[in-house]
Amino acid sequence: MLHLDKVSVRYGPVRAVLDLELAVGQGELIALLGPNGAGKSSTIGAINGLVPATGTITLGGEDISRLSVEERIARGIAVAPEGRRIFVNLTVAENLRLGAALRRDKAGVRADTERYLTLFPVLAERIGQPAGTLSGGEQQMLAIARAMMSRPRVLLLDEPSLGLAPLIVTRIFDLIGQLKSEGLTVILVEQNAAQAMRFADQVCVLASGRISYRGTPRDLAGTDVMKLYLGGA
């Protein structure tokens, strides 16, 4: 489905990601874990086109490395970014419509709006409210639903638990697990290793822009990697 071949990201003299190799299959969830500054968010930015990168990124066999952000969205890449970045002065409904801005199938957009309002019922209750009046957890649900409105093949999630209470985090990850169970391919950047590994098929631990560990959650449990990079989570 998605393959990164020797992808690197540089900020001036600083190389944030170094020759990254990553392959994600259809319907898989890969968790990118590691300390702050490890290159996780830069990897997400390289995939969705917001961060200039070298190397090759292919989606379904097509090279998307030189495509714009909009073109990558049209090909099936969507992101729920760190910090949510919803449009706080727009309503919940308007935010959802913006998620489908590149689509021309009006009936499909209406059907998907109903689908995600059913999946995230709290958003249905607040459909006409400015998004800035939602709680942090509700805003995260809106960020995910907005991303899903583009009908992505791959969903990029950057720190979805950031700043949320534990019970809300569990709810958010339950929803992520449901989307994965429906066949969505997910790349998840997350500090909460325990939650990330609930649904992960593969775990990649990044350190200094390189993958220092790659395996299944079962393989990772009890290894020194947990203590070195994840605080024993």
C-alpha positions as CSV (number, residue, x, y, z in Angstrom):
1,M,0.0,0.0,0.0
2,L,2.5,2.7,1.2
3,H,6.2,2.4,0.9
4,L,9.0,4.8,1.9
5,D,12.4,4.2,0.3
6,K,15.4,6.0,1.7
7,V,13.3,9.0,2.8
8,S,15.2,11.8,4.5
9,V,14.1,15.1,5.9
10,R,16.5,18.0,6.5
11,Y,16.0,21.3,8.3
12,G,19.1,23.3,7.2
13,P,22.1,21.5,8.5
14,V,20.0,19.2,10.8
15,R,18.8,15.9,9.4
16,A,15.6,14.9,11.1
17,V,15.0,11.7,9.2
18,L,17.7,9.6,7.8
19,D,17.2,7.1,4.9
20,L,13.9,5.8,6.3
21,E,12.6,2.5,5.0
22,L,9.0,1.8,5.8
23,A,6.3,-0.4,4.3
24,V,2.6,-0.4,5.3
25,G,0.2,-3.0,4.0
26,Q,-3.5,-2.6,3.2
27,G,-5.5,-2.4,6.5
28,E,-2.4,-2.4,8.7
29,L,-1.7,0.0,11.6
30,I,1.9,0.9,12.1
31,A,2.8,2.8,15.3
32,L,5.8,5.2,15.1
33,L,7.1,5.6,18.6
34,G,10.1,7.3,20.2
35,P,11.3,10.3,22.2
36,N,10.7,13.9,21.3
37,G,12.8,14.9,18.3
38,A,13.2,11.4,17.0
39,G,11.8,12.3,13.6
40,K,8.2,11.0,14.0
41,S,6.3,14.1,13.0
42,S,8.8,14.8,10.2
43,T,8.0,11.4,8.8
44,I,4.3,12.2,8.8
45,G,5.0,15.6,7.1
46,A,7.1,13.9,4.4
47,I,4.3,11.4,3.6
48,N,1.6,14.1,3.3
49,G,3.8,16.5,1.5
50,L,4.0,19.3,4.0
51,V,7.7,18.7,4.7
52,P,10.2,18.6,1.8
53,A,11.9,15.3,1.7
54,T,14.3,13.2,-0.5
55,G,13.8,9.6,-1.4
56,T,10.8,7.9,-2.8
57,I,7.3,7.5,-1.5
58,T,4.9,5.2,-3.3
59,L,1.2,4.7,-2.7
60,G,-0.4,1.7,-4.4
61,G,2.6,1.4,-6.7
62,E,2.4,5.1,-7.7
63,D,5.3,7.4,-7.0
64,I,3.8,10.4,-5.1
65,S,7.1,11.9,-3.9
66,R,6.8,15.0,-6.0
67,L,3.1,15.6,-5.7
68,S,1.6,18.5,-3.9
69,V,-0.4,18.2,-0.6
70,E,-3.7,18.5,-2.5
71,E,-2.6,15.9,-5.1
72,R,-1.7,13.5,-2.3
73,I,-5.1,14.0,-0.6
74,A,-6.7,13.2,-3.9
75,R,-4.7,10.0,-4.1
76,G,-5.8,9.0,-0.7
77,I,-3.5,10.4,2.0
78,A,-5.2,12.2,4.9
79,V,-3.8,13.5,8.2
80,A,-5.2,14.4,11.6
81,P,-2.3,16.6,12.7
82,E,-0.7,17.2,16.0
83,G,-2.6,19.8,18.0
84,R,-5.8,19.0,15.9
85,R,-5.7,22.3,13.9
86,I,-9.4,22.5,13.4
87,F,-10.9,25.7,12.2
88,V,-12.1,27.0,15.6
89,N,-14.4,29.8,14.2
90,L,-16.2,27.5,11.8
91,T,-18.9,25.1,12.9
92,V,-18.5,21.3,13.2
93,A,-20.5,20.9,10.0
94,E,-18.3,23.4,8.1
95,N,-15.1,21.7,9.3
96,L,-16.5,18.4,8.0
97,R,-17.3,19.9,4.6
98,L,-13.8,21.3,4.3
99,G,-12.5,17.7,4.8
100,A,-14.4,16.8,1.6
101,A,-13.4,19.9,-0.3
102,L,-11.7,18.0,-3.1
103,R,-14.7,15.6,-3.6
104,R,-17.4,16.2,-6.3
105,D,-19.8,13.3,-5.3
106,K,-22.3,15.3,-3.3
107,A,-24.4,12.3,-2.4
108,G,-21.3,10.4,-1.2
109,V,-20.3,13.4,1.0
110,R,-23.8,13.5,2.6
111,A,-23.6,9.8,3.2
112,D,-20.1,10.1,4.8
113,T,-21.2,13.0,6.9
114,E,-24.0,10.9,8.4
115,R,-21.7,8.0,8.8
116,Y,-19.1,9.9,10.9
117,L,-21.8,11.8,12.9
118,T,-23.1,8.3,13.8
119,L,-19.6,7.1,14.6
120,F,-18.9,10.3,16.6
121,P,-22.3,11.0,18.1
122,V,-21.1,13.9,20.2
123,L,-20.3,15.8,17.0
124,A,-23.9,15.3,15.8
125,E,-25.0,16.9,19.1
126,R,-22.7,19.9,18.4
127,I,-23.1,20.1,14.6
128,G,-23.9,23.8,14.5
129,Q,-21.5,24.9,17.2
130,P,-18.2,26.7,16.5
131,A,-15.5,24.0,16.7
132,G,-13.6,26.2,19.2
133,T,-16.3,25.6,21.8
134,L,-15.7,21.8,21.8
135,S,-13.7,20.0,24.5
136,G,-10.2,18.8,23.6
137,G,-11.5,15.2,23.1
138,E,-14.3,16.4,20.9
139,Q,-11.9,18.5,18.8
140,Q,-9.7,15.4,18.3
141,M,-12.8,13.4,17.2
142,L,-13.6,16.2,14.8
143,A,-10.0,16.3,13.4
144,I,-10.2,12.5,12.7
145,A,-13.7,12.8,11.2
146,R,-12.6,15.7,9.0
147,A,-9.7,13.7,7.7
148,M,-11.9,10.7,7.0
149,M,-14.2,12.9,4.9
150,S,-11.7,12.8,2.1
151,R,-12.2,9.0,1.9
152,P,-8.5,8.2,2.5
153,R,-6.7,5.0,1.7
154,V,-4.1,5.9,4.4
155,L,-4.8,7.9,7.6
156,L,-1.9,9.7,9.3
157,L,-2.5,10.3,13.0
158,D,0.0,12.6,14.8
159,E,-0.3,12.5,18.6
160,P,-4.0,11.9,18.9
161,S,-3.8,11.6,22.7
162,L,-2.0,14.8,23.3
163,G,-3.4,16.8,26.2
164,L,-6.4,14.5,26.7
165,A,-7.7,12.8,29.9
166,P,-7.1,9.0,30.1
167,L,-10.7,8.0,29.6
168,I,-11.0,10.2,26.5
169,V,-7.7,8.8,25.2
170,T,-9.2,5.3,25.5
171,R,-12.3,6.4,23.6
172,I,-10.3,7.9,20.8
173,F,-8.2,4.8,20.4
174,D,-11.3,2.6,20.4
175,L,-12.5,4.7,17.5
176,I,-9.1,4.3,15.7
177,G,-9.3,0.6,16.3
178,Q,-12.8,0.5,14.7
179,L,-11.6,2.4,11.6
180,K,-8.7,-0.1,11.3
181,S,-11.1,-3.0,11.6
182,E,-13.0,-1.6,8.6
183,G,-9.8,-1.9,6.4
184,L,-8.3,1.5,6.8
185,T,-4.5,1.7,6.7
186,V,-3.1,3.8,9.5
187,I,0.2,5.3,10.5
188,L,0.1,6.5,14.1
189,V,2.6,8.7,15.8
190,E,2.0,8.6,19.5
191,Q,3.8,9.1,22.9
192,N,1.3,6.9,24.7
193,A,3.0,3.6,23.8
194,A,0.5,1.4,25.7
195,Q,-2.5,2.8,23.7
196,A,-0.6,2.8,20.4
197,M,0.2,-0.9,20.7
198,R,-3.4,-1.9,21.4
199,F,-4.1,-2.1,17.7
200,A,-0.7,-1.9,16.0
201,D,0.3,-4.7,13.6
202,Q,3.9,-3.3,13.6
203,V,5.9,-1.0,15.8
204,C,8.7,1.2,14.7
205,V,10.8,3.0,17.3
206,L,12.6,6.0,16.0
207,A,15.7,7.5,17.5
208,S,17.7,10.4,15.9
209,G,15.8,10.0,12.7
210,R,16.5,6.3,12.2
211,I,14.5,3.2,13.1
212,S,16.2,1.6,16.1
213,Y,13.6,-1.2,16.5
214,R,11.0,-2.8,14.3
215,G,8.7,-5.6,15.3
216,T,5.3,-6.5,16.7
217,P,3.9,-5.2,20.0
218,R,4.4,-8.7,21.4
219,D,8.1,-8.7,20.3
220,L,8.6,-5.2,21.9
221,A,7.2,-6.1,25.3
222,G,9.9,-6.6,27.9
223,T,12.8,-5.5,25.6
224,D,15.4,-2.9,26.5
225,V,13.9,-0.7,23.8
226,M,10.9,0.0,26.2
227,K,13.2,1.4,28.9
228,L,15.6,3.2,26.6
229,Y,13.1,5.0,24.4
230,L,9.7,4.6,25.8
231,G,10.2,5.0,29.5
232,G,9.1,1.4,30.2
233,A,5.5,2.2,29.1
